[in-house]
Amino acid sequence: MYDVIIIGAGPAGLSAALYTSRANLSTLIIGKDRGVLERVEKIENYFGVPAPVSGGELVDNARKQAQALGAELLTEEVLGISWNGVFQVACKESDYEAAAVIVATGASRTKGKISGLAEHEGTGVSYCAICDGFFYRGKDVAVLGHGEYALHELGQLLPVVGSAVLCTNGQEPDGQVPENVRVERTPVAAIEGEPLVEALVFADGSRAAVSGVFVALGSAGAVDLARKIGVQVEKNTICVDEKMATNIPGLFAAGDCVGGLLQISTAVGEGAQAGMSAIAYVRRNFRTSGELKTAEI
Ligand SMILES: Cc1cc2nc3c(=O)[nH]c(=O)nc-3n(C[C@H](O)[C@H](O)[C@H](O)COP(=O)(O)OP(=O)(O)OC[C@H]3O[C@@H](n4cnc5c(N)ncnc54)[C@H](O)[C@@H]3O)c2cc1C
C-alpha cells in the first residue's frame, strides 16, 4: 500500500509528487501519457524559463525530478476508484491501494456529439456504471465506447442488467468482449425517449430499444473517476476547497480538472497545495508505514 497515489502525470500531479516524496511519503504517480503538454511545441510564459521550451521537455524534466526524489511513476490507465477503509485505484493490469489520492487528470474529455445525449443526462444517460447500474436491474442498456474503460464499465453492468450492447462507433473493441454482449459498430446518431430513454437510433436508421445508455468514450476523465466515489462535481469539474480537498476525506484534486485558469503555473501551484494537504491527511490519520491509525477518516 502507498501513502499517496496521484492519478495524472501532468504539471499538477508531478508537482504534488515533489511535495509528498520530499515529505517521505511513499508516492505512486499513475499517468496514461504526458497529458496535453505532449502536443505543445512552445511555452514562453512559465516562470523562470526564459527560452521557449516544448511541453514534452518540461514534463520530462518534471518526471525525472519526481523520480529522483523517490516517487514511482507508472504508465497505465486508471479505470476506477473505490474505498474500503483505504482507497483502491483500479487499472487494467492491477489494483493499487493508498491512504490518500490526488486526482490530477486534466480537463475532462468531450462527451461526443449525439443528439439527445445531453438532454437525457439523469433520465437514462449515465457516466458511471458503479453508481447507476443498479437502476437498470434486468433492463436492456447500451455502453458507448470501445476502449479499456468501456469494457470495464461493461464488466460492472453485466451482473446487474438484462442485456447490454456495446456501441463502438465503427471501432474494434480494445479487448475481449463477453460472449453475451452484442457489439454494434454502426455509429449512434441519436438517443430517443420522452422523458426517459427508450431507444438508440443508429446512423443507418436502425434502432435498438434500451432503457439506459452508459457513456464510456475514450478513457475515464476526472469527472468520471470522481463520480464513482461520490465526489461532488459541477459542470465538468471537480469541486474542491482552498486546500484542494474534495468532499471525500483523503481525496484531493488539482490542475485543469478543478477548472479556473487552465495554465501550467496554476496546475503546479494547485498540485503543491494538494500535495501538502495529502501529507497533513496521511500524517493525521495513518502511520508512515501506511497502517491505519484511526478509524475516523
Ligand atoms: C494546445 C495547448 C497549448 C497550451 N499552452 C500553454 C502555455 O503556453 N502555457 C501554459 O501555462 N499553459 C498552456 N496550456 C495549458 C496547460 O497545458 C494545462 O493547463 C496543464 O497541462 C494542466 O496540467 P494538469 O496536470 O492539470 O493536466 P494535464 O497536463 O492534462 O495532465 C493530465 C494527466 O492525467 C493523465 N490522465 C488522464 N486520465 C487518466 C486516466 N484515466 N488514467 C491515468 N492517467 C490519466 C494524463 O495522461 C496526464 O498525464 C496549453 C494547453 C493546450 C491544450
The ligand as an ORCA input file, in Angstrom:
! r2SCAN-3c Opt
* xyz 0 1
  C      -2.660     23.352    -27.156
  C      -2.402     23.827    -25.747
  C      -1.408     24.759    -25.518
  C      -1.159     25.200    -24.200
  N      -0.182     26.135    -23.985
  C       0.085     26.576    -22.725
  C       1.116     27.548    -22.474
  O       1.796     28.017    -23.382
  N       1.305     27.938    -21.187
  C       0.575     27.440    -20.136
  O       0.811     27.817    -18.999
  N      -0.411     26.515    -20.356
  C      -0.671     26.085    -21.618
  N      -1.677     25.159    -21.836
  C      -2.460     24.657    -20.689
  C      -1.690     23.589    -19.895
  O      -1.218     22.612    -20.798
  C      -2.585     22.953    -18.856
  O      -3.159     23.963    -18.053
  C      -1.783     21.979    -17.948
  O      -1.147     20.998    -18.726
  C      -2.709     21.335    -16.925
  O      -1.990     20.406    -16.190
  P      -2.739     19.153    -15.489
  O      -1.661     18.425    -14.763
  O      -3.906     19.638    -14.751
  O      -3.322     18.277    -16.704
  P      -2.620     17.583    -17.935
  O      -1.366     18.285    -18.332
  O      -3.684     17.439    -18.965
  O      -2.196     16.144    -17.416
  C      -3.184     15.179    -17.128
  C      -2.515     13.860    -16.809
  O      -3.527     12.929    -16.415
  C      -3.363     11.710    -17.119
  N      -4.651     11.001    -17.192
  C      -5.856     11.452    -17.625
  N      -6.806     10.493    -17.493
  C      -6.172      9.417    -16.945
  C      -6.596      8.103    -16.575
  N      -7.874      7.695    -16.690
  N      -5.668      7.248    -16.095
  C      -4.361      7.627    -15.949
  N      -3.912      8.861    -16.291
  C      -4.803      9.735    -16.771
  C      -2.782     12.135    -18.457
  O      -2.153     11.038    -19.077
  C      -1.786     13.204    -17.969
  O      -0.616     12.565    -17.500
  C      -1.929     24.690    -23.122
  C      -2.927     23.728    -23.373
  C      -3.161     23.296    -24.664
  C      -4.251     22.263    -24.915
*
